[in-house]
Amino acid sequence: MQHLFVFALVLSGGVLIAVDAHGRFMKACFNQNVLRIAGGGPGSGTTKLPAGPTGLMRSKLQLPSGVRCNHCIIQWNYRAGNNWGDCGNGTSATGCGPQETFRGCSDIRIR
Ligand SMILES: *[C@@H]1O[C@H](CO)[C@@H](O)[C@H](O)[C@H]1NC(C)=O
C-alpha cells in the first residue's frame, strides 16, 4: 500500500484514537466523519490522499454539509509505506503490513 493521508473531522469531545495497519479508524464513530478529498486533484472523491514527494502539499477537503462547530478538530493521519511486511496474499513487499502512522490535530471552528 502506498503512503497516504486520511483526514477526519472530530465534532465534539474528541477522544483521539488509533488508525489500524490498513489505515482504518479503530472506532466506528470516527468513520462517520472521515473527510473526502475534493478539488479534482490526486485522491479526489476518495478519503485517501496519496502522499507525494517531500515538500508542501495542498489539498481541499469536503466538509459534511451544514456542519457548524465552535470546538472541533481536524485530524490528519499519515500512513507511511516504507516498512517491509506481509501483503496477506502469500507475498511480502515494502508497504505491506503494519506501517508507521503519524497524526496531527488542529482545533478549528466552522461557521
Ligand atoms: C499481493 O498484494 C500486493 C499488495 O496489495 C500486490 O501488490 C501484489 O501484486 C499481490 N500479489 C499477488 C500474487 O496477488
Ligand as a Chemical Component Dictionary entry (heavy atoms), coordinates in Angstrom:
data_LIG
# 
_chem_comp.id                   LIG 
_chem_comp.type                 NON-POLYMER 
_chem_comp.pdbx_formal_charge   0 
_chem_comp.three_letter_code    LIG 
# 
loop_
_chem_comp_atom.comp_id 
_chem_comp_atom.atom_id 
_chem_comp_atom.alt_atom_id 
_chem_comp_atom.type_symbol 
_chem_comp_atom.charge 
_chem_comp_atom.model_Cartn_x 
_chem_comp_atom.model_Cartn_y 
_chem_comp_atom.model_Cartn_z 
_chem_comp_atom.pdbx_ordinal 
LIG C1 C1 C 0 -0.324 -9.185  -3.240 1  
LIG O1 O1 O 0 -0.723 -7.969  -2.672 2  
LIG C2 C2 C 0 0.133  -6.884  -3.001 3  
LIG C3 C3 C 0 -0.344 -5.660  -2.230 4  
LIG O2 O2 O 0 -1.674 -5.393  -2.465 5  
LIG C4 C4 C 0 0.144  -6.666  -4.505 6  
LIG O3 O3 O 0 0.994  -5.594  -4.828 7  
LIG C5 C5 C 0 0.626  -7.918  -5.183 8  
LIG O4 O4 O 0 0.530  -7.745  -6.578 9  
LIG C6 C6 C 0 -0.212 -9.121  -4.751 10 
LIG N1 N1 N 0 0.390  -10.325 -5.290 11 
LIG C7 C7 C 0 -0.349 -11.328 -5.735 12 
LIG C8 C8 C 0 0.408  -12.503 -6.217 13 
LIG O5 O5 O 0 -1.593 -11.309 -5.745 14 
# 
loop_
_chem_comp_bond.comp_id 
_chem_comp_bond.atom_id_1 
_chem_comp_bond.atom_id_2 
_chem_comp_bond.value_order 
_chem_comp_bond.pdbx_ordinal 
LIG C1 O1 SING 1  
LIG C1 C6 SING 2  
LIG O1 C2 SING 3  
LIG C2 C3 SING 4  
LIG C2 C4 SING 5  
LIG C3 O2 SING 6  
LIG C4 O3 SING 7  
LIG C4 C5 SING 8  
LIG C5 O4 SING 9  
LIG C5 C6 SING 10 
LIG C6 N1 SING 11 
LIG N1 C7 SING 12 
LIG C7 C8 SING 13 
LIG C7 O5 DOUB 14 
# 
